[in-house]
Amino acid sequence: MLEQGIVWLQQLDPAWIYAAIFFIAWVENVFPPSPSDMMVVFGGYLCWGGRAHISLTLDAAVIGSTLGFVTMYGIGYWFGEGILESGKLKFIPRPALHKVQAWVRKWGYWVIAANRFLAGTRAVVSFFAGMSEINLLRTTVLSFFSSLAWNAVLVFAGYTLGKNWRSIEFYLAAYSTAVTVATALVLLFLIVRALCCRRKARKEGSVG
């Protein structure tokens, strides 16, 4: 998929390169996983080669990422409760999901500020942000600056590395794996904790 995307971008005129990067950044938030990070790095490489402008490439990636986040926020806001109540997420108990939702309402802004650096969980963060109905304006602003910081790293990496832009792929993959594992462990801990609290409350209720 990455190779096809690279060939596709290389064949586009500059104006369409920005449109493609915008679309790729948007899709990554709504239909993960996708190789959007490496495609943005490649966009930085195209800037090094003179086929694109670095500021416009960064703008396209940031706006696409931010709108993608807002799209998933909207899905969570309008359909989140219905998805949870339908039981489609059978591998996670419903009370635990509601507990996670409560934590998002309490600590969500900090998570959103770091959202773009949480590879593999970006769509989940925006979904729960919408479902938790936290402030949309503040959420959008935090998502924008998070996206700006992350995509700036990617674009300038591609621009700085030039023809060696692919060398960053290993580090991005390792980073993504580490963050995904760490996030999964944290979520598992929170879910287990919620279940234990629920079981304890049931026991105390039965004793009473």
N, C-alpha and C positions, 0 to 999 in steps of 0.2 A: 504493500500500500504506500509506503514511504517513497519507494522508487518511482511508482506511478505518479505520485504527487510532484516529485522533483522534475520529472520529464514534462509534466503538465505546466508547471510554473515557468520552466525554461522557454516554453513555446509562446508564452503570453507577451503582449505589449505591456509596457510599464503600468499604464492605468489599470489594466486587468490584473496585474500582479497584486496591486493593493486590494482590489476587490476580492481576489482569491484568498489572500491572507486574512482579510476580514471574515470571510465565510468559514475558513478553516478554524479560526479562533472561536467563532460562534458555535460551530458544530461540536467542538471538543467539550463544551459545557453541557450541551443538550444530548448528544449521542456518544458518550465515552465508551471505550477508549478510542482515541485517534492520535496519530503522530503529529499533533499540532505544534508541540514544542520544537521538534526538529525542523518542521516546515518553516517556523518563524526564524530559527537559526539560519536556515537556507536563504530566507529572505534577506537576512543580514549579509550573507555571502554575495547575493545579487547586488546589494548596495556597494560592496567592495569592488565588484566587477563593473560598476557604473550602470547597471541596468535598472536600478531603482534608487530612490532617494531615502536616506536613512530615517529622517523624521516622519515622512509619509508612511513608510513601512511600519514604524513603531506606532503611529497613530492608528493605522488599520488594525494592527494586532490588539491594541488596548481597547479600542471601541468595540471590536468584535467580541473580545473576551467579556467586557462589561455587559454588553447586550445579551450575550449568552447566559451570563449569571442572572440577569433580570428575567430572562425567559423562564429559566428553571425556578426562579423565585415565584413567578406567576403561576406556574404549574403546581408548585407546592401550596401556594395560597388558595387557589381555586379548587384543586383536586386532591390535595394531600390527605385530608381527613378521609375522603372517600376511598383512596387507595389503601390506607391503613385499615379502615373498617372492613374492607372487602376481604381482608386476610390474604392478599396476594404475596405479602412478605412473610410467608409461613415459617421461614427459618428463624425469625426473630419474634418472640412473644409480644403481643400487643401492649401489655402493661409496660414492658421494657422500652418499647418505642415511645410511649407517652412520657416515660421518664426522661429519655434522651431529649425529647421535644422541650421538656421543662428546663433542662440544662442549657439547651440552645437559647431559650428565652433569657436566661440569666447571664450566660457567658458568650452569646452568639457574636457580638460585635468584635470581640477579640479574635474569634475564629475567622470571621469574615475578613478582618484586616490581614490575616495570614493566608487567606484562601488560596491565592495563586501559587503559593509555595507548598501547598498540600496536594502533591500530585496523586492522582487516583481517587480523590475524594471530593473534587471541586463541585461536581454535580450534586452530590449528596448534601454538601454544606448549603448550597443555594436552595435546594428543595426544602430542607428543614427550616431554613430561614424564612421562606415564604409560608410554610405551614404554621410556623410559630408566630406569624404576623408581626415580626419586629419591623421597626420603622423603615419604610422603603427608601426614603431619601438618604438617610444615614447609611443604610446598607449599600445603596448604589455608589455613594461617594467612597466608602471604604473599599468596595470592590474595585472601583476605578483605580485608586492609588495602589492597591495590591497588584492589580494587573499591570499598571505602569512600571512598578519596580521589577516585577518578574520578567516581563517582555523586554524591558530595557536590557536586562542581563543577557537574554537570548539574542536579541538583535545585534548588540555590540560584540557578543561572542562570535557570531557569524562574520561580522565585519572585521574584527581584529584577527581572527584565525585565517580568513581568506580561503585559499584552496584547501586548507587543513580543517575546514569547518566540521567535518565528520568526526574529528577526534573527540568532540564533546559528547558524542552519542553515548559512549560507555559511561561517562560520569552522570549524565542525565538518567540513564537506565538504573544505575546503582542508587542514585538519590531517590528516584521514584519508588524503587523496591523498598528501600529503608523506611521512607515515609509511609508507604502503604502498610507495611508490617507493623510499624509503631502505632499507626492510627487504628488498625484492626485490633491490636492488643488493648488499646485504651477503650475502644468501644466494647470489646468483650468484657473487660473489667466492669464497665458501667452497667452492662446488661446483667451480668452475674450479680452485681451488687444490688440492682433493682429487684431481681428475682429473690435474692436472700432476704431483703427487707420485706417483700410481700409475704414470703413464707413465714417470717418471724411474726408479722402482724396477724396472720391467720392463726398461728399457734396461740398467741396471746389472747386473740378473740375467742378461741375455743375454750381456753382455760377460764377466761372471765365468764 
